[in-house]
Amino acid sequence: MVGGKGAHLGELSRIKGIRVPAGFCVTTDAFRRIMAEAPSIDDQLDRLSRQNPDDRVAIRTLSAEIRRTLEGIAIPDDLAAAITLALARLGDQAAYAVRSSATAEDLPTASFAGQQDTYLNIVGPAAILQHISRCWASLFTERAVTYRLRNSFDHRKVHMAVIVQQMVFPEAAGVLFTADPVTSNRKVASVEATFGLGEALVSGLVNADMYKVRDGEVVAKAVATKQLAIRASPAGGTQEDAIDPERQEQPALTDAQVVRLAQLGRRIEAHFGHPQDIEWCLVDDDFQIVQSRPITTLFPIPAVDDQENHVYISVGHQQMMTDPMKPLGLSFWQMTTPRPMYVAGGRLFVDVVRDLGSPTIRARLVELAGKSDPLIGDALQSILERGDFIPSLPDESPRGAPAGGAQAPIETDPAIVTDLIGRNQDSIAALKREIRTKSGSALFDFILADIQELRRILFDPQSHAVFMSAMEATWWLNEQLDAWLGEKNAADTLTQSAPHNVTSEMGLALLGVADVIRPHPEVVAFLQRVDDDGFLDELPALVGGGDARDAIRGFLDMYGMRCVGEIDITKPRWSERPTTLIPVLLGNIKNFEPGAGAQRFEQGRQEAWAKEQELLE
C-alpha cells in the first residue's frame, strides 16, 4: 500500500526517541487508478518486458514514452481533493518533500534506492500534485527499468506510492551505516556528513566528512573540504550555495553529535533487527530521520547472544562446496559434528576465535588452514596481525597433548586402515539391513540414532589420526622435496594411479561405462535426447541398450549415493536422478578413446614410477 520507503518511515515514527518529519502517503491504489486511465500502457509494458537489459537506447526510448503517458494523465478530482485536504491539515503553504516509495524498494535482499525520483522544497497544492505525477512516472526511469529487467522483477507487479513530507532545512545531513560498509564490522558505525541537504552527497557534488564510531567513541575521523552545499531555494526547489572558505575545512558535526547519532542508529537497528542504512538531517541540534533501509551488501552472520568477536570459517568452502544448503542439510551436519556449527546465508561455519587465542593451537590452525586454502590462511594471519581482535586465552590443551594441536602419534601399521574400512563397511551393511525393517515414527528414531553412529565413526580418534597422517605425509613430502631439490608439488605426481583411491576409481568406472555405450549409435542418440529419470527402463528396447543399462546400474550400485555438492544431503543422488550422469557419459564417449580408463591408469602409474626414479637418482 505505501511502498518500502513509506513502510519504513511509518515504523520509524513508532520508535521512541526517533523524530520523523510529519507527512502523509498517497497509496499504491492511487497509482493503480492512474495506470488504469492509460489504455496504451499494457502494450507499452509488454514491449518493455521484452527488452534486453543491455539495449540502453531501446530502454531509454520506451521508458521515456511511458513516463510521458503517465505524466499526461490528470489526477482524478476526488483523489486531488483528498490530497489537498491532507495538505491543509499540515499547512498547505508550507514546503514539502515529495518522495517516491515503490513496492519493490528497500527490500532486505535487494535495494532499488535512488532509482525513482524525489523532489524537495515543493510549495503549494498545485505544484505538489504535479510532482506526485512525476513520482509515479519515475517508476519507469531508465535506471529503474534496467534494474528490474536484470533482476527479473515484473514491471506490472511493482507499484508506486508517494510520500508527501514536511520539508526540513538542516544545517547538516548525511548517511549513517550501523555496520561499517567497507569492513562489514557490525560493531563499527560509519557516518557520512556534509553541510546543507543530503542531496549534495547523493549527487556526488561534495566529498563527505567520514566518522567511525565504536563503543560510544569516535575512533576515526576524516574531514573533507566542502566547497558547496545544496539548500532550499526561496523560489521552491533547491540551489547550490558556495560555502565560505573559512568553513570549508570545518567538520559538519561535532564528535558528540556523531556519537549521539550512532546511538540513535543502534536504536533503529534494534527495532528492525538488521543493520541499517539511515538518512538523517540535523535541525537545531536535533536529528531527524528521513529514511532507513536494510544494508543489502552485508553477508549475514550467525546469530550469537554476546558482544564478543568471532572468526568464522566456511565449512563448505573447505570441501569445494560453495552453494548454500537447504535447512535439512544444515541440520544434519549440526547434529553430526561434535564441534558447534553455525548457520549464515545457508552455509555452515565454525568459530575458531578461541583456537586463535590459544598459544598452542594458533600456529597449527593457521598452518593447516593455509594448506587447505591459502586465502583462508592469509585471512587468519591478517586477523592475528590486527592485534586487538583476538583475545589472549590460557592454554586449554589437554594435559599431555602434543604442542601445536598435533594429533598423538599413530602406530605404524597399515592394517589399521584395512581394519577401519572393514568396520565402516560392516556398519553400512547393518544400516541397510535394519532400515528396511523400520517405518513411521520408528524410522525417524532410527535415522536420528544412526546419525549418532555416523558421528562416532567420523570422529573416532583413530580415524582422524589416519587421515591426518595421510595429509601430513603429502604436505611433508612436498615441502621437503621442494627444499632439497626445488621440486614443486612432487606428491601430486607420485600419488598418480595409487590403488584404492575412491575418486580415481569412480572416474575410471565412468570411462568403463562409456566404453560399453560407445559402440551403439542408437543408444548414444537416445541418451542425447533423454530428460526423464526413468530412461533406464527404456534402454533394453534398443540395440545394445541392455548392456548399457546394466553398465549404468552397476555404476549406480557402487557410486549412486554420490552427486555434485554431496555434503548437502538434500541434493538428489545419482541413483535418484540418473539423468545427471548423462552429460558426463556423453562427454567421455566424445573425448576419450575406447579403453582410455585402463590406459590413463597405466600412464599415471608409469609417470609416478618415472618421477620416483628421477628423484632418487
C-alpha angles and dihedrals in degrees: 000000000000104000128235098296094045092049092050093048089052090052092047091054089059095057113100112244096015116116119208123180112253121254147118139249130238100214130227089258087074091051091051090052090053092048090051089055091062110079092185095054097089093057091044092051091047090054091045093053090055094055123113107240088227094057096092095169094055092044092048092051097045096041090051089051091053092047091053090050093053096043089052094059114096116232108249114257096243092051093046089050092051091050092048091050091051089051092050091056091055097036118283095214095051122103119260141190111229106205133183119233114186123193091236093048125116096003118173092249103028134035126210089178115153095009095107127052134266124191122203134205096013113169130195133025095264093053092045092052090050092052092047087060089049090052091052090051092049089072082082102051113140091250095050093047093049092049092052092048092050093048097041097244113158110238090215093056096054115082135182131235121182127220118211106195134173110262119245122203105211131195087214137005140175147120134305121200112195089205122043105259092205101049098019088230106160091200094060121073118204122210127193116191140176139165119273124000122359092238088087088067095042092051093045094239093131140027112241131232107251125215132178118202127193129169093351095309134103101240098176135019135178118182114205129209104254113195098165139041130188113227138168115281118228088229093053130271121049139297139196115250126192114237117230110258093239090058098044094088095042119106115252090223136030118238090250091055091049092053091047090050091050090052090054088050092055090052091052092045091052091052095052095036095227138078109276140216102214131190114208142178128204112220120173091340090306123112119228120191118220100175144001126187135167117268100244098187096068118101107228119254128213115273111254132173098221139068095232126121118261134192114205125193120197112242094199095053090057087056094047087250108126099160120103116255130229118250094259091055091048093048092049093059093042088057094043104051123072090213116074114258122202128208127225128154092356091302135108123241137181121213111230099174093111091047090053089050093053114090094212097046103035101078093041093051094050091047095050094043091050092052091049094045121357091205091058091047091051091048092052091048091051091052091051091050091057087073097199101063105066116060115223109245132192116259105274098179113131113262110270095018115138116262119263095031093283121159120255111264114277123222112260099240122125089202088074091071093047090049093050092050091049093050092049093049090050089052091051092048090051090049092053092050098046100042090061089063095055132086140158117006090345089064092055091048090050092051092050091049091048091053087061090050089051089049090053092050097044095049100036104138092231092051091049092049091051097054092040088053090053092050092045091051091054093047093045092050093050093047096047097044090048091050096043103036107010088246112153121214093345092162090067090064097036092056096049113128092005109168121252094025100147096202093049092045090052091053091049090049090055090052087052092053089050089054090057093050100040099078092057112074092182091058092046091051090048092052091050091064101034118122101155122089089217091070093111091072091054096052099081090066089068129075105267090005095119092057090046091051092049092049093050092046091049089054091048091050089059103033106013092112090068132083142152110296089013097167085078101077091202091067110105110254122230089251089055095044108022092170087078088070094055097082089051093049093046090048090052091049091051100040105037136057122234112282092022092137095062091039093052092046092051092044090053091048091051092048091050091049092047092050090049091052092046092053093046096051 
